[in-house]
Amino acid sequence: MTTLTKPKHLAGLLSATALVLGFALTAQPALAAGIADTKHNLGSSNGKNINYVTSAALNGEICVFCHTPHGSDTSAAAPLWNKQLPSGTNYTTYASLQSGTMDGVVGKPGAISLACLSCHDGAQAMDNIINAPGSGQYDANGGGAAGRGYAWTGANQTAGKLNSNTVAMLGTDLSNDHPVGVEYCGGPVGGNIGTCRDADFVLPTAAAGQMATGPWWVDTGDGTSGSRQKTDMILYAAKADRTDGVGPQVECASCHDPHSTNGLFMRRTAGNANSVTCLSCHVK
């Protein structure tokens, strides 16, 4: 009888392949963790979040608290937004307080900030979900201020609404928070670009030929220069009811990336170590 044996080079190749596959499989959870391992995972307990749903109806869902592939609120600036937006008229915004750097027009929070405030003002339940999981679960107002009434756990929520146990509950009085809905006075000015140019702010940038219309950003150098990165400080076009042009405008998402994994959801890779986020825009 003839006995077949694997060539030595093939045996070595198979061993190396198995090693690579084994590494890939063991590394997969770390690569895929992302937002699932942050406080923004409201679908299950992960050791880092504080508030989360215990209702079986959600079955550990993560993305559904903010996004839906169908039936989203198209008035939101956030993509495929799955929550009812609050009214921008309900907020008291930051006042100038005689600050020399508050020389831009202060308006109402823009649509991207309203998306954040739909949870963080504490007035609406975090399970206000327009298109809930399962067939026939569409509700245009997401269940209203009380949301869907799912079962919650966590010390920083009451009936699914953020409570005063956490500074993340901003409330509707934003006068003690960094201004949002405010014109960025890094300039430039003229036409529809903006009304102010203050040397206390870093000059923003835009893609070639788009300075008049945006999008704009303050280049942080964390990513590729010359193109807008998630780690840059993002500036936004003004709301349609503004009279001072189209922007650029500071909103919640100028500094924060809700998908960041640095703990504070900051856009800068280093978070705010050594005030790096503040000094991205403010010249001090």
C-alpha positions in Angstrom: 0.0 0.0 0.0 1.2 3.5 -0.9 1.1 6.0 2.0 0.5 9.6 1.0 2.3 12.3 3.0 1.9 16.1 2.9 4.9 17.9 1.4 6.8 19.7 4.1 6.3 23.1 2.6 2.5 22.5 2.4 2.4 21.4 6.0 4.2 24.6 7.0 1.9 26.7 4.9 -1.2 25.1 6.5 0.3 25.7 10.0 0.9 29.3 9.2 -2.6 29.7 7.8 -4.1 28.2 10.9 -2.0 30.6 13.0 -3.2 33.6 11.0 -6.8 32.5 11.1 -6.6 31.8 14.8 -5.2 35.3 15.4 -7.9 36.9 13.3 -10.7 35.1 15.2 -9.3 36.0 18.6 -8.7 39.6 17.5 -12.2 40.0 16.0 -14.1 41.1 19.1 -11.6 43.8 19.8 -11.8 45.1 16.3 -15.6 45.0 16.2 -16.3 46.4 19.7 -16.5 50.1 18.8 -19.6 51.8 20.1 -20.8 48.5 21.6 -18.3 49.0 24.4 -19.3 52.6 25.3 -22.0 54.4 27.3 -23.9 54.9 24.1 -24.7 51.2 23.9 -28.1 51.4 25.5 -29.2 48.0 24.3 -27.2 46.0 26.9 -24.9 46.1 29.8 -21.2 46.1 28.8 -19.3 47.2 31.8 -18.9 50.8 30.7 -22.5 52.0 30.2 -24.6 53.1 33.1 -28.1 53.1 31.6 -29.5 50.4 29.4 -32.7 48.6 28.4 -33.5 45.3 29.9 -36.6 44.7 27.8 -36.4 41.5 25.7 -38.2 43.4 22.9 -34.9 45.2 22.1 -32.9 41.9 22.1 -29.6 43.7 22.7 -30.0 46.3 19.9 -27.4 49.0 19.8 -28.0 51.2 16.7 -31.8 51.4 17.0 -31.6 54.1 19.7 -30.4 56.6 17.2 -30.6 55.2 13.6 -33.0 53.2 11.4 -32.6 52.0 7.8 -36.2 52.9 7.1 -38.7 55.6 8.1 -36.2 58.0 9.6 -36.9 61.7 10.6 -35.7 63.6 7.6 -35.7 66.9 9.5 -32.7 65.8 11.5 -29.1 66.6 10.3 -28.0 63.3 11.7 -28.2 60.4 9.2 -31.3 58.1 9.3 -32.3 59.6 12.7 -34.7 57.3 14.6 -35.9 59.7 17.3 -38.3 62.6 17.5 -36.4 65.9 17.5 -37.1 68.4 20.2 -38.1 72.0 19.3 -35.1 74.4 19.2 -37.4 77.1 20.8 -37.4 75.2 24.1 -33.8 76.1 25.0 -32.2 78.9 26.8 -28.8 79.4 25.1 -25.4 80.7 26.3 -25.3 84.4 26.8 -22.2 86.6 26.0 -21.4 87.3 29.7 -19.2 90.1 28.5 -16.8 87.7 26.9 -14.6 89.2 24.3 -14.7 86.1 22.2 -18.5 85.9 21.9 -18.7 88.3 19.0 -20.6 85.9 16.6 -24.3 85.7 16.2 -25.8 83.4 18.9 -28.8 81.5 17.5 -30.8 78.4 18.4 -29.3 74.9 18.5 -29.0 73.6 15.0 -30.5 70.2 13.8 -27.3 68.3 14.6 -27.4 69.6 18.2 -31.1 68.8 18.5 -30.3 65.2 17.6 -28.0 65.1 20.7 -30.5 66.9 22.8 -33.3 64.5 22.0 -31.7 62.4 24.7 -29.4 64.8 26.6 -32.0 67.4 27.6 -33.7 64.9 29.9 -37.1 65.9 28.6 -37.6 62.9 26.4 -37.1 59.2 27.1 -34.1 57.6 25.5 -36.3 54.9 24.1 -38.2 57.4 22.0 -37.8 55.3 18.8 -39.7 56.0 15.6 -39.0 52.6 14.0 -38.7 50.0 16.7 -37.4 46.5 16.0 -40.0 44.0 14.7 -42.8 44.2 12.1 -45.5 46.9 12.5 -43.5 48.9 15.1 -43.5 52.2 13.3 -44.6 55.3 15.3 -44.0 58.7 13.8 -43.5 60.4 17.1 -41.6 57.6 18.7 -44.0 57.2 21.6 -43.7 60.9 22.5 -41.8 62.2 25.5 -42.4 59.0 27.5 -40.9 56.9 24.7 -41.8 53.2 24.2 -41.9 52.4 27.9 -39.2 49.7 27.8 -37.8 48.4 31.1 -34.6 50.3 32.1 -31.9 50.0 34.6 -29.2 52.5 35.8 -28.8 55.2 38.4 -28.6 58.0 35.8 -32.1 57.5 34.4 -35.7 57.7 35.6 -38.3 56.0 33.5 -35.8 56.0 30.6 -35.0 59.8 30.9 -31.6 61.0 31.9 -31.8 62.5 35.4 -29.8 65.0 37.4 -27.4 62.3 38.7 -25.3 62.9 35.6 -23.8 66.1 34.1 -24.7 64.5 30.7 -28.3 65.6 31.5 -28.0 69.1 30.1 -31.6 70.1 30.6 -33.2 72.8 28.5 -31.2 75.7 30.1 -27.9 75.6 28.1 -26.6 78.9 29.5 -24.0 77.0 31.6 -22.8 74.9 28.7 -20.4 75.6 25.8 -22.5 77.6 23.2 -24.1 75.7 20.3 -25.9 77.3 17.4 -23.3 80.1 17.5 -21.4 81.5 14.6 -17.7 80.4 14.6 -15.7 83.6 14.5 -12.6 82.1 13.1 -13.7 83.6 9.8 -13.3 84.2 6.9 -16.0 86.8 6.3 -17.8 88.1 3.3 -20.7 87.0 1.1 -22.5 84.1 2.8 -19.5 82.9 4.7 -20.1 84.7 8.0 -20.0 88.0 9.8 -16.9 87.9 12.1 -13.1 87.2 12.0 -11.6 87.0 15.5 -7.9 86.3 15.8 -8.7 84.4 19.0 -10.0 81.5 16.9 -8.2 79.2 14.4 -9.0 79.9 10.8 -11.2 77.1 9.4 -10.7 75.3 6.2 -12.9 73.9 3.4 -12.5 71.8 0.3 -11.1 73.6 -2.8 -13.7 76.0 -4.1 -16.2 75.4 -1.2 -15.2 78.1 1.3 -18.3 80.1 0.5 -20.7 77.2 1.0 -18.9 74.7 3.2 -18.7 72.2 4.7 -16.0 73.7 6.9 -13.8 72.3 9.6 -10.8 73.2 11.8 -8.0 70.9 10.8 -6.5 69.2 13.9 -3.8 67.3 12.1 -5.0 64.0 13.7 -5.9 62.6 10.3 -5.1 63.4 6.7 -4.7 67.2 6.1 -6.7 68.8 3.3 -9.8 66.6 3.7 -12.4 66.6 6.5 -11.8 63.8 9.0 -13.8 62.6 11.9 -11.0 63.8 14.2 -11.3 67.4 12.9 -13.5 70.0 14.5 -16.6 70.0 12.3 -18.5 73.2 11.6 -22.0 73.4 10.2 -24.2 75.5 8.0 -26.6 77.8 9.9 -30.2 77.0 10.3 -32.6 78.3 7.6 -34.1 80.8 10.0 -30.8 82.5 10.6 -30.2 85.9 9.0 -26.4 86.0 9.2 -25.5 83.8 6.3 -24.8 80.1 6.0 -22.2 79.6 8.7 -19.8 78.3 9.8 -21.5 77.3 13.0 -20.5 75.5 16.2 -22.8 72.6 17.3 -22.5 69.7 19.8 -20.9 67.5 17.1 -18.2 70.1 16.4 -16.4 68.7 19.5 -18.1 65.4 20.0 -18.3 62.2 17.9 -21.0 59.9 19.4 -19.2 56.9 17.9 -15.9 57.7 19.5 -14.4 55.2 21.9 -12.2 57.6 24.0 -14.7 57.7 26.9 -15.7 61.4 26.5 -16.8 61.0 22.9 -14.4 63.7 21.9 -13.3 64.1 18.2 -9.7 64.5 19.0 -7.8 61.2 19.3 -6.3 62.3 22.7 -9.7 63.4 24.0 -9.1 66.6 25.8 -5.7 65.8 27.3 -3.7 69.0 27.9 -6.9 70.9 26.6 -6.1 69.7 23.1 -9.8 69.9 22.1 -10.2 73.4 23.4 -7.0 74.6 21.8 -8.0 73.1 18.4 -10.2 76.2 17.9 -9.3 78.7 20.7 -5.9 80.5 20.3 -4.6 81.0 23.9 
